[in-house]
Amino acid sequence: MVHLLTAGTTGKLTGLISDKDSGEALIGCNVIVADTDLGTASNESGEYFILNIPPGVYTIKFSMIGYESLILQNVNVSIDKTTRMNAALGTEVIEGSEVVVMAERKLIQFDVTQSEARITADELDVMPVTEVKDVLRLQGGITQDAGGGLHMRGGRSSEISYMVDGVPMTDAYDGGISVKIENNNIQELQVISGTFNAEYGRSLTGVINMVTKDGGDKFEGFINVYTGDHTTSDPIFQNLNSFSPFNDYSVSANLNGPIIPGRLTFYSSGRLNGSKGWLYGKQTFTMYGDTVFTDSNGNGIWDSGEQINDPGYEGMNWYNAWSSQNKLTLRISPLTKLRLNTIWNSGVSQGYDHYRQMAQEGRKRHFNTGQFSGLNLSHSFSAMSFIEINASQYIHRNESYLYENPLDSGYITPDSLFWAHIIGDVPQHIQNEFGDGVNYFPQYTLSRWGVDTDRFMRETKTQSFKLDYTNQVNTYNQIKVGADLTRHLLSLDSYALLDSSQADQVFSPVIPEVGSFNRSTYEFSPEEWSIYFQDKIEYGDMIINAGLRYETFDPRSHTPNNIHEPYIQDPRNPALDTLSMEELENLDWGSLWYSEIDSAGTAINHTYAEFYERFNDQPGLINKRGWWEKTTSKSQLSPRLAVAYPISDKGVIHFAYGYFFKIPDF
């Protein structure tokens, strides 16, 4: 599976260097980004440009023979942003003298042409939140629904594009993020909630772009532990009037530093977290309908003499999770850097079920795992141009079931389980209407027994290759070009176990056949690719981002030729039941179904297509052949234009136009 899309992961530093006394431009002044291999010299106009700077806070040094060195501290460089730092150097009076200046962050970012927010690692550290989604919902234009989904500018939760270290991390199945990123692993978080540039695709409402940390040149680390609980005196919640300090927990740790000083660094982090939940039920009955008891012989049902226990509160919306990120950064040369990044996370949980708050044992559990591995090669041809190559793969898997084995004996109800045994005496008015032997289960009552037989599994596997090139062509124009090839492998299997016995006393589970309407299953491998061109024009105070993006989507799938026959193994037309699978796959809908003789003695032939004429929505079906027809590719050419023009030191006018294209969720 392959992906060539680009997203910004670095920023640009530029400015004008002049003589402090005369104001004339200084040619050949050295500009160095401290503690990095990045640097350049000013050109004949006194201007300098340094591209491909990772986001962060830097110290910039300006030096030239005959002039005092100027050191700018606390210079903030952000992804996709131009940081302008002008320097005026005074004549050197004392050899080796330096001037140190502390840079101040501007309230208004004049070179940004869209609505956006940027959160740095330092800002994340002091935020009273532990999850990325909690950071995001604090940003303007983003809301969170009751199910936890994020919505940007009133759009659907699936219309946001997630990027991590320059590669897409959006799960093609539902539009969510495929791998969990921990707050303490993020160097900078960019939230674009307005129109966005041509380099970003597959999104309608916004982009969330995250750049993770690299290892440093000295060893650093931390351990963070917190515990807590949910508590309230509100009687609407059960069992929340006390405080247990270890019901919620989080343990995170990080270590980074050099393996080979100056050449190879590592960054490694991990987190364990969980919660017993805050929505409680009172465990009163077992899944087989018995009052909770001490199962002395381990047979799962109550036997005479075994101790009956008092019902106890159990958290129903609990979860336990872990995550890990490991990154190696190799400086092959001062101009070439190679990164290997892996992210793993896994979690298991249960959701609250109001009707099962007294019989919690038979509820299914939810399993969520994510894996990401990426290789990034970055090479600077000069301080004015660089290329990035990314190859990556992520796997996101969701499962839910009670038992891993669908034929586990735990799904089987013991013979002693009769409806009357579970419910007790049948009300007299029900007996009067339906008789003494009726199986009675009153509606809207809490469940007292039973197991959840629903099973669900789906997996998204995406492999990608990405290439993008950036060049500061001249003082005014910075161009970016990129291409994108992505391949997905999506699989799904969803069904509920059926009862083969069709009896009330014993449940004999059977798995529905693949292709039947009782079971949803598929495996597809769609492809996407795109190319784009973008020019960032910085002319005086005006900033223009102009670009063009071309995207193509190939489902690599098929759809039914006959929209009224979606299930090849279970046709609606009874005449089709007599055909083999091979005959169905190659069916000529205009071929003879049967013949009859009318009152005039004339033979009238009927085709398979005539069976569906009453729907009056497929006039061309008679000319079609085969059960399936191949899907076609979809393409879109999307122009993008955005302008920013400052009107004062505290205000800027934005104008943007764009066409945005996104394939629906798979």
C-alpha positions in Angstrom: 0.0 0.0 0.0 1.6 3.3 -1.0 1.2 7.1 -0.2 2.7 10.2 -1.8 1.1 13.1 0.0 2.9 16.0 1.7 2.1 17.9 4.9 4.3 20.5 6.5 6.6 19.3 9.2 9.2 22.1 9.2 9.3 25.9 9.1 11.4 28.6 7.4 13.6 31.3 8.8 14.3 34.4 6.8 15.2 38.1 7.2 17.3 41.1 6.2 20.8 41.8 7.6 22.0 45.3 7.6 24.7 47.7 9.0 23.4 49.2 12.2 24.8 52.7 11.4 24.4 53.1 7.6 21.4 50.7 7.1 23.2 49.2 4.1 22.7 45.5 3.4 25.5 43.2 4.6 26.6 40.5 2.1 28.0 37.2 3.3 27.0 37.5 6.9 26.9 34.0 8.5 23.6 32.9 10.0 23.7 29.8 12.3 20.9 28.0 14.0 22.6 27.0 17.3 22.9 23.3 18.2 21.9 22.2 14.7 23.7 21.7 11.4 21.6 24.4 9.8 23.0 27.7 8.6 23.6 30.0 5.6 25.0 33.3 4.5 23.2 36.5 3.4 23.0 37.2 -0.3 23.8 40.3 -2.3 20.6 41.9 -1.1 21.4 41.1 2.6 18.7 38.6 2.7 19.0 35.0 4.1 16.8 32.0 3.9 17.0 28.7 6.0 14.5 26.0 5.1 13.7 22.6 6.7 13.9 23.7 10.3 12.0 21.4 12.7 9.5 23.2 14.9 10.9 24.4 18.2 12.5 27.3 20.0 16.0 28.2 18.8 19.0 30.5 19.3 20.1 32.2 16.1 23.6 33.7 15.7 24.6 36.3 13.2 28.4 36.9 12.7 30.6 38.8 10.2 34.2 40.0 10.3 34.4 43.5 11.5 31.0 43.5 13.2 29.7 42.5 16.6 28.0 39.1 16.7 24.3 39.2 17.3 22.5 36.4 19.2 18.8 36.1 19.0 17.3 33.9 21.7 13.9 32.3 22.1 13.2 32.3 18.3 10.1 30.2 17.7 9.9 28.2 14.4 6.6 26.6 13.5 5.5 24.1 10.8 4.4 25.7 7.5 5.3 29.1 8.8 7.9 31.8 7.9 9.7 33.3 10.9 11.2 36.6 9.9 14.1 37.8 12.0 15.9 40.9 10.8 19.3 41.8 12.2 21.2 45.1 12.4 24.9 44.5 13.2 27.0 47.2 14.8 30.7 47.8 14.1 33.0 45.7 16.3 34.8 47.9 18.9 36.1 45.1 21.2 37.2 41.9 19.5 34.8 39.1 20.2 32.0 41.2 21.5 28.4 39.9 21.3 25.0 41.4 21.5 22.3 39.2 22.9 18.6 39.9 22.2 15.5 38.0 23.4 13.0 37.5 20.6 9.3 38.2 21.4 6.5 36.2 19.9 4.1 38.3 17.8 0.4 38.3 18.7 -0.5 38.2 15.0 1.0 35.7 12.6 1.0 37.8 9.4 2.2 35.1 7.0 -0.6 32.7 7.8 -3.4 32.7 5.2 -5.9 30.4 7.0 -7.6 30.2 10.3 -5.4 28.0 12.5 -4.0 27.4 16.0 -0.6 26.2 17.0 0.3 24.5 20.3 3.9 24.0 21.1 5.4 21.3 23.4 5.9 23.8 26.1 2.3 24.8 26.0 1.1 21.2 26.0 3.2 20.6 29.1 1.3 23.1 31.2 -2.2 22.2 29.9 -4.4 20.4 32.4 -5.3 17.7 29.9 -3.9 14.2 29.2 -5.4 13.4 25.7 -4.9 15.1 22.3 -8.7 15.2 21.8 -9.0 17.3 25.0 -6.4 19.8 23.6 -8.3 19.9 20.3 -11.7 20.6 21.8 -10.3 23.7 23.5 -9.5 25.3 20.1 -11.9 27.6 18.3 -14.2 26.0 15.7 -14.0 22.5 17.2 -16.7 20.8 19.2 -17.1 17.3 20.7 -20.3 15.3 20.4 -21.7 12.9 23.1 -19.9 10.0 21.5 -16.5 11.7 21.7 -16.3 12.6 18.0 -14.7 15.9 17.0 -16.4 18.3 14.6 -14.7 21.2 12.9 -16.7 24.2 11.7 -20.0 22.3 12.0 -18.9 19.4 9.7 -19.0 15.7 10.2 -16.4 14.1 12.5 -15.1 12.1 9.5 -14.3 15.2 7.4 -11.1 16.0 9.3 -7.7 15.0 8.0 -5.1 13.8 10.6 -1.4 14.1 9.8 1.5 12.8 11.9 5.1 13.6 10.9 4.0 14.6 7.4 2.0 11.5 6.5 -1.8 10.9 6.7 -3.0 9.0 9.8 -6.7 9.1 9.0 -8.5 5.7 9.2 -10.2 5.3 5.8 -13.0 3.3 7.4 -14.5 5.9 9.7 -12.4 9.0 9.3 -10.9 8.9 12.8 -7.3 8.8 13.7 -5.8 5.4 13.3 -3.1 5.5 15.9 -3.2 7.3 19.3 -0.6 10.0 19.8 0.2 10.9 23.4 0.5 14.6 24.4 4.1 14.4 25.7 5.3 13.0 22.3 4.2 16.1 20.3 6.7 18.8 19.4 4.0 21.0 17.8 0.3 20.6 17.1 -1.2 22.6 14.2 -5.0 22.9 13.8 -6.1 24.3 10.5 -9.8 25.1 10.8 -10.2 27.2 7.6 -9.4 26.8 4.0 -6.0 25.1 3.6 -3.3 24.9 1.0 -2.9 22.5 -2.0 -0.5 20.3 -0.1 -3.4 19.1 2.1 -6.1 16.8 0.7 -8.8 14.3 1.7 -10.5 16.7 4.0 -13.5 19.0 3.9 -13.5 20.9 7.1 -9.9 21.0 8.5 -6.5 19.5 9.1 -4.9 18.4 12.4 -1.1 18.2 11.8 1.1 16.7 14.5 5.0 16.6 14.5 6.5 14.3 17.1 9.7 14.8 19.0 13.2 13.7 18.1 15.9 12.6 20.5 18.3 15.2 21.8 22.1 15.4 22.1 21.9 14.9 25.9 20.1 12.4 28.0 16.7 13.6 29.3 13.7 11.8 30.7 10.7 12.0 33.0 8.2 9.9 34.8 4.6 11.2 35.3 2.1 9.5 37.6 -1.4 10.5 38.5 -4.4 8.8 40.1 -7.9 9.9 40.8 -11.6 9.1 40.8 -15.0 10.4 39.8 -17.1 11.6 42.7 -20.4 13.5 43.1 -23.2 13.7 45.6 -25.8 13.8 42.8 -28.1 10.8 43.5 -28.7 10.3 39.8 -25.3 8.5 39.7 -24.8 5.2 41.6 -21.8 4.7 43.9 -20.1 8.0 43.2 -20.6 9.4 46.7 -17.2 8.1 47.8 -13.6 8.6 46.6 -11.2 5.8 45.7 -7.9 7.4 44.7 -6.7 4.5 42.4 -9.9 4.0 40.3 -8.3 6.2 37.6 -4.6 6.0 36.8 -2.0 7.1 34.3 1.7 6.3 34.3 3.9 7.8 31.6 7.6 7.8 31.1 10.1 9.2 28.5 13.8 8.8 27.8 15.7 10.3 25.0 19.3 11.1 24.2 22.4 10.2 22.0 23.4 6.6 21.0 26.3 7.9 18.9 26.9 11.5 19.9 26.4 13.8 17.0 25.2 11.0 14.7 22.4 8.8 16.2 19.8 9.7 18.8 16.8 8.0 20.2 13.4 9.0 21.6 11.3 6.4 23.6 8.2 6.9 25.6 5.4 4.8 27.0 2.1 5.1 28.9 -0.2 2.9 30.9 -3.6 4.3 31.8 -7.1 3.1 32.7 -10.3 3.7 34.6 -12.8 1.6 36.5 -15.5 3.9 35.1 -18.0 6.2 36.6 -21.3 4.6 35.5 -22.0 1.7 37.9 -24.4 -1.2 38.0 -25.2 -3.5 40.8 -24.0 -7.0 40.0 -27.1 -9.0 41.2 -27.5 -11.9 38.7 -25.1 -14.1 36.8 -25.4 -14.4 33.0 -27.4 -17.6 33.6 -30.0 -15.8 35.8 -28.8 -17.0 39.2 -28.3 -14.6 42.1 -24.6 -13.9 42.4 -22.9 -16.6 44.4 -19.6 -18.2 45.3 -19.1 -20.9 42.6 -17.3 -23.5 44.7 -17.1 -26.2 42.0 -16.5 -23.8 39.1 -19.4 -25.1 36.9 -20.8 -21.6 36.3 -24.2 -22.2 37.9 -25.5 -22.2 41.4 -25.6 -25.5 43.2 -27.4 -26.3 46.5 -25.2 -25.3 49.4 -23.1 -22.6 47.6 -23.0 -19.2 49.3 -25.3 -16.5 47.9 -23.5 -13.1 47.9 -24.7 -9.6 48.5 -24.9 -7.6 45.2 -22.0 -5.3 44.8 -21.4 -2.2 42.6 -19.2 -2.7 39.5 -18.1 0.0 37.1 -19.5 -0.7 33.6 -17.7 1.8 31.4 -14.2 0.8 32.3 -11.0 0.7 30.1 -7.4 -0.2 30.3 -4.8 0.9 27.6 -1.1 1.2 26.9 0.9 3.0 24.2 4.5 3.3 23.1 6.5 5.4 20.7 10.1 4.9 19.7 12.1 7.0 17.2 15.7 6.8 15.9 17.2 9.8 14.1 20.4 9.3 12.1 22.5 12.2 10.8 24.0 10.6 7.8 25.7 14.0 6.9 25.1 17.6 7.8 22.6 17.8 5.0 21.0 14.4 5.2 18.9 12.9 8.0 17.1 9.5 8.4 14.3 8.8 10.9 12.7 5.5 11.9 9.5 6.0 13.9 7.2 3.3 15.4 4.0 3.9 17.4 2.0 1.1 19.1 -1.1 1.3 21.2 -3.8 -1.1 22.5 -6.8 -0.9 24.7 -9.7 -3.0 26.0 -13.0 -1.6 27.4 -16.7 -2.1 28.0 -19.5 0.4 27.5 -22.4 1.2 29.7 -25.6 -0.8 29.1 -28.5 0.5 31.1 -30.6 -2.6 30.7 -27.8 -4.9 31.9 -26.8 -3.0 35.0 -28.0 -5.9 37.2 -26.5 -8.7 35.0 -23.2 -7.5 33.7 -21.3 -10.7 33.1 -22.7 -11.4 29.6 -21.6 -8.1 28.0 -19.1 -8.0 25.2 -15.7 -6.3 25.4 -14.2 -3.9 22.9 -10.6 -4.2 21.7 -8.7 -1.5 19.9 -5.2 -1.7 18.5 -3.1 0.6 16.4 0.4 0.1 14.9 2.4 2.6 12.9 5.9 2.4 11.4 7.5 5.1 9.2 10.8 5.8 7.5 11.6 9.4 6.6 14.6 10.6 4.6 15.3 14.3 4.4 18.1 15.9 2.3 18.9 19.6 1.9 20.5 20.5 -1.4 21.3 23.9 0.1 19.8 26.3 2.6 17.2 27.1 -0.1 15.9 23.7 -1.1 15.3 20.2 0.3 13.5 17.0 -0.4 11.6 14.6 1.9 10.8 11.0 1.2 8.4 9.1 3.4 7.4 5.4 3.5 4.9 4.3 6.1 2.4 1.7 7.1 -0.3 1.7 9.8 -2.8 -0.9 10.9 -5.9 -0.1 12.9 -8.0 -3.0 14.2 -11.3 -2.9 16.1 -13.0 -6.0 17.6 -15.8 -6.6 20.0 -17.1 -9.9 21.4 -17.8 -11.7 24.6 -15.6 -14.8 24.0 -12.8 -14.9 21.4 -14.0 -18.3 20.2 -17.5 -17.8 18.6 -18.4 -21.4 19.6 -17.3 -21.1 23.2 -19.4 -23.1 25.6 -20.0 -20.0 27.6 -22.6 -19.0 25.0 -24.7 -22.1 25.7 -27.5 -21.6 28.2 -27.9 -24.5 30.7 -31.0 -26.7 30.4 -32.4 -25.4 33.6 -32.8 -21.9 32.1 -36.5 -21.7 31.4 -38.1 -18.3 30.9 -40.4 -19.0 33.9 -37.3 -19.7 36.0 -35.8 -16.3 35.1 -38.9 -14.1 35.2 -40.8 -15.8 38.0 -44.6 -16.0 38.0 -46.4 -14.9 34.9 -48.9 -12.0 35.7 -52.5 -13.1 35.8 -53.7 -10.8 33.1 -51.1 -12.3 30.7 -52.2 -15.8 31.6 -55.8 -14.9 31.0 -55.0 -13.6 27.5 -52.4 -16.1 26.3 -52.7 -19.1 28.6 -50.6 -20.7 31.4 -47.7 -21.9 29.2 -46.8 -18.5 27.7 -43.2 -17.4 27.6 -43.4 -13.9 29.1 -40.7 -11.2 29.1 -42.0 -7.8 30.1 -40.8 -4.8 28.0 -38.5 -2.1 29.4 -37.3 -4.2 32.4 -33.7 -4.6 33.4 -32.1 -7.8 32.0 -31.6 -10.6 34.5 -29.7 -13.1 32.4 -28.3 -13.7 28.9 -25.1 -13.2 26.9 -24.3 -10.7 24.1 -24.0 -12.8 20.9 -23.0 -9.9 18.6 -19.5 -10.1 17.1 -17.6 -7.4 15.1 -14.2 -7.2 13.6 -12.8 -4.6 11.2 -9.2 -3.7 10.2 -7.7 -1.0 8.1 -4.2 -1.4 6.8 -2.7 1.4 4.8 0.8 1.6 3.3 2.1 4.8 1.8 5.0 6.3 -0.1 5.4 10.1 -0.1 7.7 12.5 -1.9 7.8 16.3 -1.7 10.3 19.0 -2.7 10.6 22.6 -1.5 12.6 25.3 -3.1 13.0 29.0 -2.2 13.3 30.1 -5.9 14.0 33.7 -5.2 13.2 36.4 -2.6 9.5 36.2 -3.3 8.6 32.7 -4.2 8.8 29.4 -2.3 7.5 26.5 -4.3 6.4 23.1 -3.1 5.6 20.1 -5.3 4.5 16.6 -4.1 2.9 13.4 -5.1 1.0 10.8 -3.2 0.2 7.1 -3.7 -1.8 5.2 -1.1 -3.2 1.7 -1.0 -5.6 0.5 1.7 -6.6 -3.0 2.6 -9.9 -3.0 4.5 -11.7 -6.0 6.0 -14.9 -6.4 8.0 -16.8 -9.3 9.5 -19.9 -8.6 11.6 -22.6 -10.9 12.7 -24.7 -12.2 15.6 -24.6 -15.9 16.5 -27.7 -17.8 15.5 -29.6 -20.4 17.4 -29.6 -23.7 15.4 -31.9 -25.4 17.9 -34.8 -22.9 17.6 -35.8 -23.9 21.1 -36.4 -22.0 24.3 -34.4 -24.1 26.7 -30.9 -24.5 25.1 -29.1 -22.1 22.9 -26.9 -23.9 20.3 -24.8 -21.3 18.6 -24.1 -21.4 14.9 -22.1 -18.9 12.7 -24.1 -17.4 9.8 -22.7 -18.2 6.4 -20.5 -15.7 4.5 -22.7 -13.9 2.0 -26.0 -14.3 3.8 -28.0 -11.3 5.0 -27.3 -12.3 8.6 -23.6 -11.6 8.1 -21.7 -8.5 6.8 -18.3 -9.2 5.5 -15.9 -7.7 2.9 -12.3 -7.3 1.9 -11.3 -4.5 -0.5 -8.1 -2.8 -1.5 -8.9 0.7 -2.8 -6.1 3.1 -4.0 -5.7 6.8 -3.9 -3.1 9.1 -5.5 -2.6 12.8 -5.9 -0.1 15.4 -7.0 0.0 19.1 -6.2 1.9 22.3 -6.9 2.0 25.2 -4.5 3.7 28.7 -4.5 4.0 30.8 -1.4 4.5 34.3 -2.5 5.9 36.8 0.1 5.8 40.3 -1.5 6.3 43.0 1.1 3.6 42.7 3.7 1.3 40.6 1.4 1.4 36.8 1.6 -0.2 34.7 -1.2 -0.6 30.9 -1.2 -1.6 29.7 -4.7 -1.8 26.1 -5.7 -3.4 23.3 -7.6 -4.1 19.7 -6.5 -5.2 16.7 -8.5 -6.6 13.6 -6.8 -7.8 10.2 -8.0 -9.6 7.5 -6.2 -9.9 3.9 -7.5 -12.2 1.7 -5.4 -10.9 -1.5 -7.1 -14.2 -3.1 -6.3 -17.6 -4.0 -7.9 -21.2 -3.2 -7.5 -24.3 -5.3 -8.3 -25.5 -4.9 -11.9 -29.0 -5.3 -10.4 -29.5 -3.0 -7.4 -32.3 -5.2 -6.2 -30.1 -8.3 -5.9 -27.2 -7.3 -3.5 -26.7 -10.9 -2.2 -25.5 -13.4 -4.7 -25.9 -16.2 -2.2 -29.5 -15.2 -1.4 -31.3 -13.9 -4.5 -34.8 -12.5 -4.3 -35.9 -14.0 -7.6 -36.7 -17.7 -6.8 -35.7 -18.7 -10.3 -32.1 -17.7 -9.6 -31.9 -20.3 -6.8 -31.6 -23.0 -9.4 -28.4 -21.6 -10.9 -24.9 -22.4 -9.8 -22.5 -19.7 -8.4 -20.6 -19.7 -11.7 -23.9 -19.2 -13.7 -24.9 -16.3 -11.4 -21.6 -14.5 -11.7 -21.9 -14.6 -15.6 -25.7 -14.2 -15.7 -27.2 -12.6 -18.8 -30.1 -10.6 -17.4 -31.7 -10.5 -20.8 -31.7 -14.3 -21.2 -34.7 -16.6 -21.1 -36.2 -17.3 -17.7 -39.3 -19.3 -18.8 -41.9 -19.4 -21.6 -45.6 -19.5 -21.5 -48.4 -19.9 -24.1 -51.0 -17.1 -24.3 -54.6 -17.6 -25.1 -53.9 -17.2 -28.8 -51.4 -20.0 -28.7 -48.4 -17.8 -29.0 -45.2 -18.5 -27.1 -44.2 -15.7 -24.8 -40.6 -15.6 -23.5 -39.8 -14.0 -20.1 -36.3 -12.8 -19.2 -34.7 -12.6 -15.7 -34.8 -8.8 -16.0 -38.6 -8.7 -16.3 -38.9 -9.9 -12.7 -37.7 -6.4 -11.6 -39.7 -4.3 -14.0 -42.3 -3.5 -11.4 -39.7 -1.4 -9.6 -39.4 0.8 -12.7 -35.9 2.0 -11.9 -33.6 -0.2 -14.1 -34.7 0.1 -17.7 -31.3 -1.0 -19.0 -31.0 -4.2 -16.9 -32.0 -6.4 -19.8 -28.8 -5.4 -21.6 -26.5 -6.2 -18.7 -24.4 -9.3 -18.2 -22.9 -10.6 -15.0 -23.9 -10.2 -11.4 -21.3 -7.6 -10.8 -19.9 -4.6 -12.6 -16.5 -3.0 -12.0 -16.5 0.4 -10.2 -14.9 3.4 -12.0 -12.2 5.8 -10.7 -13.1 9.3 -9.5 -10.9 12.3 -10.0 -10.9 15.9 -9.0 -8.8 19.0 -9.9 -8.8 21.4 -6.9 -7.6 25.0 -7.2 -6.5 26.8 -3.9 -5.9 30.5 -3.4 -5.3 32.3 -0.1 -4.2 35.9 0.7 -3.1 37.5 3.9 -2.6 41.3 4.1 -1.8 43.1 7.4 -3.6 46.4 8.0 -1.8 47.2 11.3 0.5 45.6 13.8 -2.5 44.0 15.4 -4.7 43.1 12.5 -4.6 41.2 9.2 -7.2 40.6 6.4 -7.6 37.0 5.1 -9.1 36.0 1.8 -9.3 32.4 0.6 -10.9 30.3 -2.1 -10.6 26.6 -2.6 -12.2 23.4 -4.0 -12.0 20.5 -1.5 -12.6 16.8 -2.3 -13.0 13.8 0.0 -14.1 10.2 -0.6 -16.8 9.1 1.8 -15.9 6.8 4.6 -15.4 3.2 3.6 
